[in-house]
């Protein structure tokens, strides 16, 4: 296959690009700058205007749009504008490139976020009965901003309308866990290794996650199963409370000590780390209803086995 990945120079894009290249596929990365260390053939774009890069949209099998500024930052006014603009503009741009192509891609996979679901403890959110968050929910302002991002991102994708020759799938992704440097798992493991990997806040908030290997397998599944369209949750079927999540990570690493962090401590720590406490305090209890109903089998459905595998992969990568 020929697979085009706008925004594919980031961690998730490179996770996919390496897997696709290993399997012999032609991978094109749309990026703002060239980098010889990145997997895939780099084609430059500005993520804002149509240009020569549109030629790559003639005849590819799949487009996977991952473009957008990371939310792992302080939600200043400038960062808020750039987070939303980078997602909305690039999504609209991909839609325009597909519409003008003479031989458009057969499939458009569009990144989105499981953060669009409500903060809840009582039941899991799937695509059929899950509760979408609302801007009048009783949550902090930064949490409302995350909802604003999720909603406008999906709206930009949906407003591209029905494309007669291109199937559209929206990827509501949970946290993708891989042992890559500076990824979420690497950061969490760093806390555990320093004795700081205890519960965050009261530890009741659910963590939705997916092992990188299952993420790749799910992308292949969506490519192969042509009846699947619309929103699909990419998350392992067994989210768990933060306290249990961190305990399993400590056990997998082989340490018993994990100092907890209260909410006020997290507010101070995330301020100095230039990020937001919402990323760890919101309860994201999301399950993959459509994948499970369609017969997808997870290699790592449970966090205990997944984190053992990830710890082993992380250790091997340090050798």
N, C-alpha and C positions, 0 to 999 in steps of 0.2 A: 504493500500500500504506500501511497504518498500521503503523509500526515503533516499538516501545517499547524504550528502552535504559536499563535500570537502571545507574547509575554512568556515565552518558554525558556527564558534564561534564568528564571528563579528556581527555587528548590523543587517545587512540585513539577514544573516544566521539565527540569533536568532529570528528575526521577522517571518521568514518562519517556523522555527522549532517549535515555540510556537503554531502557527496556525495549523500545521500538527498534533502535539501531541494532541491538543484540539479536533481535529476531529478523533482521534483514530488511527492515522497512526504510523508505526514504523520508527523512525527518527534516523539515524546514522550520527554523526558529525565526520569528519576527521579533527583532530587538532594536533598541535605540543605539547600540554600539556593538562593534565586533569584539569577540573574545575567543581566542584560539583554544581556550581551556574548556569551552562549552561543547556538549554533545549536540549534534545536528548542524546543518548548513545554515549559517546566519545570513539573513536578509534584513537590511535596515528599513525601519519605518519610524514615524514620529508618533504613531498611535492617535493622531488627530486629523490627518488629511489623507485623501486617496493619492496614490503615487505608483511608482514602478513596481512596488511590492505586490500590487493587485494581480500581476501576471501569475503569481503562485496560486491564485484561486481558480485558475483554469485547469480543471480536471483532477483536483486532489480527491482522495477518498474521504478524508476526514479533516475538519478544522476544529481544533480544541482551543478556545479562547480563554486564556488565563491572565490577561493583562489587567493591571491595576496596582496602585500603590499599596504597600503593606499596611495593615491596620495596627501593626506592632509599633506604635508611636504615641506620643501625647496628642490628644485631640484638640490642638490649637485651631484657631479659625482658619489659618492657612492650610494646615494638614487636613482639616475637614473638607475644605473645598477641593483639594487635590485628590483625596481618597474617592470622593464621589465623582469628580470630573474624569479621573483616569478610568474608572469603571464604565460610566455611562457613555463617554465619548468613544472609547475603544469598542464597546459592544455595538453601538450604532454604526460605527465605521465598518466593522466586520459584516454586519447586515447589508450595508451598502455595497461592499465588495462582492458579496455573494449574489446580490440582485443584479449587478451589472455583468457578471461573468457569463460567457457563452456556454461554458461547460462547468456549472457550479458543483461544489462538493456534494456528495451524497448525504453527508451527516455533519451537523454543526453541534458540537458539545460546548456548552457555555458554563463557565464556572459561576457558582453562586455560593451562598453560605447557609448552613443550618441555623445560624443565629436568627433567621427570620421567624423561627418558632418561639413560642412564649416561654418565659422563665417559669418552670413548674417542677414540682416534686412528685405529684400524685400519679401521673401516668405518662407513658412515652408518646412522643409525637411521630406519627408516620404520615405518609402522603395522603391517606384517605380520611383520617379523623383527627389529625394533628391540629392543634390550636396555633394560629399565626399570632405573633406578637402585635400589640396595638400601641400607638403613640400616646394613648391616655392611660396605659398601665402604670401602676404605682412603682416606678423604677427610677434610678438616677438619670440625670440628663445624658451622660455618656452612653448609657444603655439605649436611650431613645435614638441617639445618633447612629448607633450600630443598626438599629431597625431601619432608620432612614436610608442607610447605605444599602441594606439588603433589599428593601422595597424598590428603590429607584433602579438598582442593578437589574432586578428581574423585570421591571416594567420596560426598560430599554430593550431587553431581549424579546419580550412578548409583543412589543409594538412594531417589531420588524415584520410581523404578520406571518401568514402562511407562505412559505416558499415552495413553489410547485415541484421542484426537483431536489429539495434538501430537507431531510428529516431534522427536527430540532429537539434537543434534549437539554434540560436545565439541571446542572449538577449541584444539589444542595449538600455541600461537603462539610463533614465534621473535621476534627483535627486529624491531619494525615501524619502518621507516625513512621519515621524512618531514622536510621542512625546517622544521617548526614550532618556534617558540622554546621552549627548555628541553627539547626532546625529545632522544633518544639521539643522533641524527645531529648536531644542533646542538651538543651537548656534545663529541662526537668532533671535529667540524670546528673547534671552538674550540681544542682541543689542537693540531691541525694548524696553525692560523693563528698560534699562539704558538711554533711550533717544537718542540712536545712530542709530536707524533703518531708516535712510533716504536712498535716492538713492545712488548707487555706481557708481562712474564716472559720465558720462552724463545721466545714467539711461535708455538709449535707448536699451541696449543689452537685448535680450530675455532670459527668464528663462523657461526652460522646466523642468517639475516636474511630480511626480505621487504620489498620496496619498497611504500610506502603505496598506490600505484596498484594494484598487484597484490593487496594485501590487500583493498581495496574490491571489486575484480573477483572475488576468490575468495568473498567474502561473498555477492555477487549470484549466483555460481555455485551455492553451497550452497542458497540460497533457491530457485533454479529447478529444481535436480535433486533431485526428491523421493525418490529411492531411497537417497540418502546419509544414513546414520545412524551414530551412534557417534563414535569418536575420529577426527579429521582433522588432519594436520599442516599448519599454515599457515607455510610456509617456502619460500624460493627453492630450486630444485633443485641449486644449486651452492654449498654452504658452502665456506669456505676458511680456512686457518690465519691466525691473528691477524696475523702478520708480513706476509703477502701482502695481507690485508684493509687494513691501515693504509698499506701502500705504494701501493695503488691509490687510496686516498683522498688521499694527498699528491699523487700525479700528477694526479688530477682537479682538485685545487685549484691546482696549478701551483707547488708548492714541493718542494724536494729534501731539506730538512733535517727530520729527525724524531728527536729524542732518545729512545732507548729507556728503559723503566722496568723495573728488575729487580723481582723479587718482593718483596724487603724494602722497596724504595722505594714500591711500590704499597700495601703494608700501612700505611705512614706516611701516604701521600697520601689513601687512602680513609678513614683515621681522621679526618683533619682535614676531609675533604669530607662526613663523616657518612654514609658508605655502606660497602659491603663489597667486598673484593677478589674474592670468588667470582663477582661479576657479570662480571668480565673474564677470570678465570683458568680457569674450568671450560670444558672442551672440549664444545661443543654441536654435534655433527655430525648434523644432522637434515635429512631430505629429505621432500618431499610425495608419498609413494607413492600414496595414494588419489586425489589430484587429478590426477596425471599419468596414472594408469591410466584415469581417467574422461574424459580428453581435454582437461583444462584446459591452456591455453597461456599461459605467462608472458610479459608484455610486457618484463620485466627479469629474465631468468633468471641473468644474470651480474653480479657486483658491479662490474666495471669500467665497464660501461654504466650501471648503476644509479647509481653514485656520481657520474658525470659529470652525469647528469640532476638529481640531488639538489643538487649544487653550483650548477648553473644556476638551479634553483628558489630556492635559498637567496639567491643574489645578487639575483634579481628581487624577492624579498620585502623586501629592504633598501632598495629605491628608494622 
